[in-house]
Amino acid sequence: MKRLFTLAALSALALLTGCVNGPIARSRYDVVAYKPKNPDNVRIKVSLSNRAVYVLEGDTPLLVTACAIGKPTNPTPTGSYHISGKIPNKRSGEYGFSVNGDSVHPSKASEASGHYIGFPMAWWCEFTSGYGFHEGSVWPTPRTHGCIRLHHNVAPKFYALAKMGTPVNIAQSQPEDATIGKDLKRPGDYADPDPAPSILISDRIFSKPTEQLLVDRP
């Protein structure tokens, strides 16, 4: 049977999920992540206006990275939270694919006509129910359904720093925007080609890091 997954369907999926990534044709985005001296002192700050994530130990930056945030219709929630769940190979329970034999269609879970497979959301770090940090294309405009997406090279580093209970503060702006977040380099992975549907619905999408995640501070 012919695989029913057209370019139009891929585009519809990208709009539906706001998350397109894969283990092929990925642009690199090299950001250093430092080992904390005391993991209990690590905190996470997110600036929505600067689309930036700051992982700090006290006032010392451990990881500074660009991120993707929620659309105006599905905004990223603001406030103070804690990391409440971690799943390295998570899939969405709402958006993904309906699979019938060789037929693969983008679908919401509630509308799937075949076997539902959720869209990959690797390196998931939940900060409140239904919202988390996870791997995904970092678009230059608000794109997600409220989650905070991190580049493929950065997400496992963030995952290593974010422990259960790590404080998270999300606000429209943060003081760090004027210092370590000024002129922040941003990835271009949103322009990468879409991976094949056969990869998106398989475990091959969940690749393991091939580099050291955290390095000693100089």
C-alpha positions in Angstrom: 0.0 0.0 0.0 1.3 3.5 -0.8 2.4 5.5 2.2 -0.1 8.4 2.4 2.0 11.2 3.7 2.3 14.1 1.3 4.2 17.4 1.6 0.8 19.1 2.4 0.3 16.6 5.2 3.8 17.3 6.5 3.1 21.0 6.4 -0.2 20.5 8.2 1.7 18.4 10.9 4.2 21.2 11.4 1.4 23.7 12.0 -0.5 21.2 14.2 2.4 20.4 16.5 4.8 23.2 16.1 7.5 20.5 16.5 9.5 19.1 13.6 12.8 17.5 14.2 14.7 14.3 13.3 18.0 12.5 13.4 19.0 13.6 9.9 19.9 16.9 8.3 20.1 18.7 11.6 21.8 22.1 11.9 24.2 22.3 14.8 23.9 24.8 17.6 26.8 24.5 19.9 26.2 25.8 23.4 28.4 25.0 26.4 26.9 23.6 29.6 28.9 23.6 32.8 28.8 21.2 35.7 27.3 22.7 38.8 29.3 22.6 42.1 26.1 22.0 44.0 23.1 20.7 41.9 20.8 21.8 44.7 21.6 25.5 43.9 20.7 25.2 40.2 17.7 27.3 39.1 16.1 27.9 35.7 14.9 31.2 34.3 13.0 31.7 31.1 12.5 35.0 29.3 9.6 34.9 26.9 10.4 38.3 25.2 14.0 37.2 24.6 13.0 33.6 23.9 15.9 32.5 26.1 16.6 30.0 28.9 19.1 30.7 31.6 20.3 27.9 33.8 22.1 29.4 36.8 23.9 28.2 39.9 23.4 31.2 42.1 24.3 34.0 39.8 26.7 31.9 37.7 25.4 30.9 34.3 25.7 27.2 33.5 23.7 27.1 30.3 22.4 30.0 28.2 20.3 29.1 25.1 17.7 30.3 22.7 14.3 28.5 22.9 10.9 28.4 21.2 7.8 29.5 23.1 4.0 29.2 22.9 1.9 30.9 20.3 -0.4 33.8 21.4 -3.3 31.4 21.2 -1.4 28.8 23.3 0.9 30.9 25.4 3.7 29.5 27.6 2.5 29.9 31.2 4.3 32.4 33.4 5.1 32.0 37.1 7.2 30.0 39.5 7.4 26.2 39.2 9.6 23.3 39.8 10.7 20.4 37.5 8.1 17.8 38.4 8.8 15.0 35.8 11.5 13.8 33.5 11.1 11.4 30.5 14.0 11.1 28.0 12.0 9.5 25.2 8.6 11.0 25.6 5.9 11.2 23.0 2.9 13.6 22.9 -0.4 12.4 24.2 -2.3 14.9 22.1 -0.6 15.4 18.7 1.0 12.8 16.4 0.1 10.3 13.8 -2.6 7.8 12.9 -1.0 4.7 11.5 -3.0 2.1 9.6 -0.6 -0.4 8.1 1.6 1.6 5.6 -0.8 4.6 5.8 0.5 7.3 8.1 -1.5 10.5 8.7 -0.9 13.5 11.0 -3.6 13.4 13.6 -4.7 14.5 17.0 -4.9 11.6 19.5 -8.7 12.2 19.8 -9.2 12.0 16.1 -6.9 9.0 15.2 -8.6 6.5 13.0 -5.8 3.9 13.4 -3.0 3.2 15.8 -2.0 6.5 17.4 1.7 7.3 17.8 2.5 10.6 19.5 4.9 13.2 18.2 8.4 12.8 19.7 9.2 15.2 22.5 12.7 14.0 23.6 14.3 15.1 26.9 11.0 16.1 28.4 11.3 18.1 31.6 7.8 19.0 32.9 7.4 22.1 35.0 3.6 22.1 35.4 0.9 19.7 34.2 0.9 19.4 30.4 3.9 21.8 29.9 7.6 21.1 29.7 10.9 21.7 28.1 11.7 19.3 25.3 13.7 18.9 22.1 12.3 20.5 19.0 12.9 23.1 16.3 13.6 26.5 17.6 11.6 28.8 15.4 12.2 32.6 15.4 8.6 33.3 16.2 6.3 31.8 18.9 5.3 28.4 17.6 4.5 25.8 20.2 1.4 24.9 22.2 2.9 26.3 25.3 5.9 24.1 25.8 9.5 25.4 25.7 11.5 23.8 22.9 15.3 23.4 22.9 17.6 22.6 20.1 18.7 19.0 19.5 22.2 19.6 20.7 21.1 21.5 23.8 18.1 19.5 25.1 20.1 16.6 26.6 22.4 19.2 28.3 19.5 20.9 29.8 18.0 17.5 30.9 21.3 16.7 32.7 21.1 20.0 34.6 17.4 20.0 35.4 16.8 17.8 38.4 13.5 16.9 40.0 12.6 19.9 42.1 14.8 22.4 40.3 13.1 25.8 40.5 11.8 27.3 37.3 10.7 30.9 36.8 9.1 32.0 33.6 8.4 35.7 33.0 8.1 38.1 30.1 11.6 39.3 30.8 14.5 38.5 33.1 17.4 40.7 34.3 19.8 38.4 32.4 18.3 39.6 29.1 20.5 42.7 29.3 23.7 40.8 30.1 24.3 37.1 29.2 21.2 37.1 27.0 22.1 40.1 25.0 22.8 39.3 21.3 22.1 35.6 22.0 23.0 33.4 19.1 20.0 31.6 17.7 19.8 28.3 15.8 18.6 27.8 12.2 17.2 24.3 12.7 13.6 25.4 11.9 14.7 25.5 8.2 16.1 21.9 8.3 14.2 19.4 6.0 11.5 17.3 7.7 12.6 13.7 8.5 10.7 10.8 7.0 7.4 9.8 8.7 8.9 6.3 9.2 11.6 7.8 11.4 9.2 10.1 13.3 7.0 7.1 14.3 10.0 4.8 15.2 12.3 4.8 18.1 15.1 5.9 15.8 14.0 9.4 16.4 15.3 9.2 19.9 19.1 9.5 19.4 21.6 9.4 22.2 24.1 12.2 22.7 27.5 11.5 21.2 29.4 14.3 23.1 30.1 15.1 26.7 27.1 17.0 28.1 28.5 18.9 31.0 32.1 20.3 31.3 34.0 21.7 34.2 33.8 25.5 34.6 37.1 27.2 33.7 
